[in-house]
Amino acid sequence: MDAVMLDLYEVSIWPWIIANAVVAIWALFAHLHERLRHQSLWYAVGVAQAVIAAHVVFAVAAQAQDTIEPGEPLLYGLVAFMSCGMIFSYRSYMQDRPYLLYGLGSLWLMGLGIRAAYLVLWFPA
């Protein structure tokens, strides 16, 4: 079971990065071009943020089984998870520019995913 949690933890980083990159590009272009503003963008945002939540669950499970070292790898997942809430809370302040908010927010989340991948995949403890 330890190896399964570690594999899920390591593999879930890539959907985190890719989903948030796609959402960021889509939302930033939707900010510029109205024809890209579809309801499906908001579903994609939800999926991209749900992938982060799944990664955090896998990280906590792997750390509970002593498969990964405590510290920074889990930190970036938790910061990304909390950032999802902060992005959501800023919707009322940026009502006239929601696509810009979610585009830049998704870039931030993608960057956190890249940093987590850097620590977990290339420089494991």
C-alpha positions as CSV (number, residue, x, y, z in Angstrom):
1,M,0.0,0.0,0.0
2,D,2.9,2.3,0.7
3,A,4.1,2.1,-2.9
4,V,0.6,2.7,-4.3
5,M,0.3,6.0,-2.3
6,L,3.7,7.1,-3.3
7,D,2.9,6.4,-7.0
8,L,-0.4,8.2,-6.8
9,Y,1.3,11.1,-5.1
10,E,4.0,11.4,-7.7
11,V,1.7,10.8,-10.7
12,S,-0.9,13.4,-9.5
13,I,1.6,16.2,-9.9
14,W,1.4,16.1,-13.7
15,P,-2.3,16.5,-14.0
16,W,-2.1,19.4,-11.5
17,I,0.5,21.2,-13.7
18,I,-1.1,20.4,-17.1
19,A,-4.7,21.1,-16.0
20,N,-3.8,24.5,-14.5
21,A,-1.7,25.4,-17.5
22,V,-4.6,24.7,-19.9
23,V,-7.0,26.6,-17.7
24,A,-4.6,29.6,-17.3
25,I,-4.1,29.9,-21.1
26,W,-7.8,29.5,-21.8
27,A,-8.9,32.0,-19.2
28,L,-6.3,34.6,-20.2
29,F,-7.3,34.3,-23.9
30,A,-10.9,34.4,-22.8
31,H,-10.2,37.7,-21.1
32,L,-9.1,39.1,-24.5
33,H,-11.6,37.3,-26.8
34,E,-15.2,37.0,-25.9
35,R,-15.7,34.0,-28.2
36,L,-13.7,31.9,-25.8
37,R,-15.9,32.6,-22.9
38,H,-17.8,29.4,-22.4
39,Q,-19.5,27.7,-19.4
40,S,-17.1,24.8,-19.9
41,L,-14.2,27.0,-18.8
42,W,-15.6,27.1,-15.3
43,Y,-16.0,23.3,-15.3
44,A,-12.3,23.1,-16.3
45,V,-11.4,25.4,-13.5
46,G,-13.2,23.1,-11.1
47,V,-11.5,20.0,-12.4
48,A,-8.1,21.7,-12.2
49,Q,-8.7,22.7,-8.6
50,A,-10.1,19.3,-7.7
51,V,-6.9,17.7,-9.0
52,I,-5.0,19.8,-6.5
53,A,-7.3,18.6,-3.7
54,A,-6.7,15.0,-4.8
55,H,-2.9,15.5,-4.8
56,V,-3.1,16.9,-1.2
57,V,-5.1,13.8,-0.1
58,F,-2.5,11.6,-1.7
59,A,0.3,13.6,0.0
60,V,-1.2,13.4,3.4
61,A,-1.9,9.6,3.0
62,A,1.7,9.0,1.8
63,Q,3.1,11.1,4.7
64,A,0.9,9.3,7.2
65,Q,2.4,6.0,6.0
66,D,6.0,7.5,6.3
67,T,6.4,7.0,2.5
68,I,7.5,10.7,2.0
69,E,9.4,13.0,4.3
70,P,7.4,15.6,6.1
71,G,7.9,19.2,5.0
72,E,8.2,21.0,1.7
73,P,6.5,18.5,-0.7
74,L,3.3,18.6,1.3
75,L,3.7,22.4,1.9
76,Y,3.3,23.3,-1.8
77,G,0.2,21.2,-2.1
78,L,-1.4,22.8,0.9
79,V,-0.4,26.3,-0.3
80,A,-2.0,25.6,-3.6
81,F,-5.1,24.2,-2.0
82,M,-5.5,27.4,0.2
83,S,-4.7,29.5,-2.9
84,C,-7.8,28.0,-4.6
85,G,-9.9,29.4,-1.8
86,M,-8.2,32.8,-2.0
87,I,-8.8,33.0,-5.7
88,F,-12.4,32.1,-5.2
89,S,-12.8,34.8,-2.5
90,Y,-11.4,37.5,-4.8
91,R,-14.3,37.0,-7.3
92,S,-16.3,39.8,-5.7
93,Y,-13.4,42.3,-6.0
94,M,-12.8,41.4,-9.7
95,Q,-16.3,41.0,-11.0
96,D,-15.5,42.8,-14.2
97,R,-12.3,40.7,-14.8
98,P,-13.0,37.1,-13.7
99,Y,-11.1,35.6,-16.6
100,L,-8.0,37.5,-15.7
101,L,-8.4,36.5,-12.1
102,Y,-8.7,32.8,-12.9
103,G,-6.0,33.0,-15.6
104,L,-3.4,34.5,-13.4
105,G,-4.5,32.4,-10.4
106,S,-4.1,29.2,-12.4
107,L,-0.7,30.3,-13.5
108,W,0.2,30.7,-9.8
109,L,-1.2,27.2,-9.1
110,M,0.7,25.8,-12.0
111,G,3.9,27.4,-10.7
112,L,3.3,25.8,-7.3
113,G,2.8,22.5,-9.0
114,I,6.1,22.9,-10.9
115,R,7.9,23.6,-7.6
116,A,6.3,20.6,-6.0
117,A,7.4,18.4,-8.9
118,Y,10.9,19.8,-8.8
119,L,11.2,18.8,-5.1
120,V,9.4,15.4,-5.3
121,L,10.5,14.0,-8.7
122,W,14.0,15.5,-9.2
123,F,15.3,16.0,-5.7
124,P,13.5,13.6,-3.4
125,A,14.6,13.7,0.2
